[in-house]
Amino acid sequence: MPEPEPRGDAAPGPAAGEFRFARLGLDDLPGLVALERRCFSMPWGEREFRLGLEGRVFNVFGLFGPGGLAAYVSFHHVVDEMEILNIAVRPELRRRGLGARLLGLALGICAGMGVRVARLEVRAGNVPALALYARFGFARVGLRRGYYTDTGEDAVLMSLDLPAPAAPGGPGAAGPPPGLDNSGAA
Ligand SMILES: CC(C)(COP(=O)(O)OP(=O)(O)OC[C@H]1O[C@@H](n2cnc3c(N)ncnc32)[C@H](O)[C@@H]1OP(=O)(O)O)[C@@H](O)C(=O)NCCC(=O)NCCS
């Protein structure tokens, strides 16, 4: 089980709001792969990210700080459903709100496109991620026993209903960022 990390407000360094939010593309692959390797026991490699980005199979957004890419979230969406594929924050920058900011932005983008349900799966022992998702209101809706092949850990399936898009002209009604639409796969 991961060690509890110190609260961000006790750690020196920039606050979550000081990081720049941006959509990631092929130019960001080296930073993305390096971050992935630091955060996961079964990391995606450059090939997986490249195929997904080139084929527009999924979207990746990130937060950039003074040291480069600090965090990323990947998701795909089809019509009114989206799935969070991954979210990761550089170990030394955790517990200062970056994960929550990124997840909130991804869900907000999707809600603005008319996505109504967000889904994800997470290792049953991933205490920080489970706490993050619970804070956003994700509910446990299922379990896949022994799903993760490296440890045999179960996958917890979670789901969250998203609010309906804002009224035309209202806040959040601006629509998706350039390059994102809701005509089908992301
Ligand atoms: C999960 C992860 C993305 C959280 O990122 P983060 O920037 O540290 O999270 P935040 O600082 O935004 O925390 C938001 C909330 O999540 C929960 N949380 C985050 N880390 C936690 C921890 N170590 N222990 C308990 N709760 C935690 C808390 O509710 C927290 O709110 P609080 O700080 O007000 O208590 C980060 O731990 C990470 O990158 N883990 C490795 C990759 C991973 O497992 N990703 C999930 C794949 S499904």
The ligand as an SDF file (V2000), in Angstrom:
LIG
                    3D

 48 50  0  0  0  0  0  0  0  0999 V2000
   -3.5620    9.8040   -7.4790 C   0  0  0  0  0  0  0  0  0  0  0  0
   -2.7250   11.0530   -7.7820 C   0  0  0  0  0  0  0  0  0  0  0  0
   -2.9180   11.4230   -9.2520 C   0  0  0  0  0  0  0  0  0  0  0  0
   -3.2420   12.2000   -6.8680 C   0  0  0  0  0  0  0  0  0  0  0  0
   -2.5540   13.4000   -7.2770 O   0  0  0  0  0  0  0  0  0  0  0  0
   -2.2620   14.5890   -6.2420 P   0  0  0  0  0  0  0  0  0  0  0  0
   -1.8830   15.7810   -7.0250 O   0  0  0  0  0  0  0  0  0  0  0  0
   -1.3280   14.1360   -5.1880 O   0  0  0  0  0  0  0  0  0  0  0  0
   -3.7020   14.7890   -5.5660 O   0  0  0  0  0  0  0  0  0  0  0  0
   -4.2630   16.1440   -4.9290 P   0  0  0  0  0  0  0  0  0  0  0  0
   -3.1720   16.8470   -4.1720 O   0  0  0  0  0  0  0  0  0  0  0  0
   -4.9640   16.9130   -5.9660 O   0  0  0  0  0  0  0  0  0  0  0  0
   -5.2900   15.5660   -3.8810 O   0  0  0  0  0  0  0  0  0  0  0  0
   -6.6970   15.6520   -4.0660 C   0  0  0  0  0  0  0  0  0  0  0  0
   -7.3750   14.7450   -3.0640 C   0  0  0  0  0  0  0  0  0  0  0  0
   -7.0680   13.3740   -3.3390 O   0  0  0  0  0  0  0  0  0  0  0  0
   -6.9300   12.6620   -2.1050 C   0  0  0  0  0  0  0  0  0  0  0  0
   -5.5430   12.2080   -1.9740 N   0  0  0  0  0  0  0  0  0  0  0  0
   -4.5200   12.4660   -2.8180 C   0  0  0  0  0  0  0  0  0  0  0  0
   -3.4070   11.8340   -2.3950 N   0  0  0  0  0  0  0  0  0  0  0  0
   -3.7260   11.1620   -1.2730 C   0  0  0  0  0  0  0  0  0  0  0  0
   -2.9910   10.3270   -0.3710 C   0  0  0  0  0  0  0  0  0  0  0  0
   -1.6830   10.0550   -0.5710 N   0  0  0  0  0  0  0  0  0  0  0  0
   -3.6370    9.7930    0.6720 N   0  0  0  0  0  0  0  0  0  0  0  0
   -4.9450   10.0510    0.8800 C   0  0  0  0  0  0  0  0  0  0  0  0
   -5.7100   10.8590    0.0710 N   0  0  0  0  0  0  0  0  0  0  0  0
   -5.0970   11.3990   -0.9960 C   0  0  0  0  0  0  0  0  0  0  0  0
   -7.2930   13.6370   -1.0060 C   0  0  0  0  0  0  0  0  0  0  0  0
   -8.7080   13.5720   -0.8310 O   0  0  0  0  0  0  0  0  0  0  0  0
   -6.9060   14.9490   -1.6440 C   0  0  0  0  0  0  0  0  0  0  0  0
   -7.5830   16.0490   -1.1040 O   0  0  0  0  0  0  0  0  0  0  0  0
   -6.9150   16.8120    0.1700 P   0  0  0  0  0  0  0  0  0  0  0  0
   -5.4810   17.0920   -0.1840 O   0  0  0  0  0  0  0  0  0  0  0  0
   -7.7590   18.0340    0.2900 O   0  0  0  0  0  0  0  0  0  0  0  0
   -7.0350   15.8500    1.3140 O   0  0  0  0  0  0  0  0  0  0  0  0
   -1.2190   10.8330   -7.4410 C   0  0  0  0  0  0  0  0  0  0  0  0
   -1.1100   10.2740   -6.1670 O   0  0  0  0  0  0  0  0  0  0  0  0
   -0.4750    9.9350   -8.4240 C   0  0  0  0  0  0  0  0  0  0  0  0
    0.0480   10.4120   -9.4410 O   0  0  0  0  0  0  0  0  0  0  0  0
   -0.3940    8.6340   -8.1220 N   0  0  0  0  0  0  0  0  0  0  0  0
    0.3710    7.6970   -8.9840 C   0  0  0  0  0  0  0  0  0  0  0  0
   -0.3590    7.4150  -10.2690 C   0  0  0  0  0  0  0  0  0  0  0  0
   -1.7100    6.7800  -10.0010 C   0  0  0  0  0  0  0  0  0  0  0  0
   -1.8400    5.8510   -9.2190 O   0  0  0  0  0  0  0  0  0  0  0  0
   -2.7460    7.2860  -10.7110 N   0  0  0  0  0  0  0  0  0  0  0  0
   -4.1020    6.7780  -10.6130 C   0  0  0  0  0  0  0  0  0  0  0  0
   -4.3250    5.7190  -11.6360 C   0  0  0  0  0  0  0  0  0  0  0  0
   -5.9920    5.0900  -11.5450 S   0  0  0  0  0  0  0  0  0  0  0  0
  1  2  1  0
  2  3  1  0
  2  4  1  0
  2 36  1  0
  4  5  1  0
  5  6  1  0
  6  7  2  0
  6  8  1  0
  6  9  1  0
  9 10  1  0
 10 11  2  0
 10 12  1  0
 10 13  1  0
 13 14  1  0
 14 15  1  0
 15 16  1  0
 15 30  1  0
 16 17  1  0
 17 18  1  0
 17 28  1  0
 18 19  1  0
 18 27  1  0
 19 20  2  0
 20 21  1  0
 21 22  1  0
 21 27  2  0
 22 23  1  0
 22 24  2  0
 24 25  1  0
 25 26  2  0
 26 27  1  0
 28 29  1  0
 28 30  1  0
 30 31  1  0
 31 32  1  0
 32 33  2  0
 32 34  1  0
 32 35  1  0
 36 37  1  0
 36 38  1  0
 38 39  2  0
 38 40  1  0
 40 41  1  0
 41 42  1  0
 42 43  1  0
 43 44  2  0
 43 45  1  0
 45 46  1  0
 46 47  1  0
 47 48  1  0
M  END
$$$$
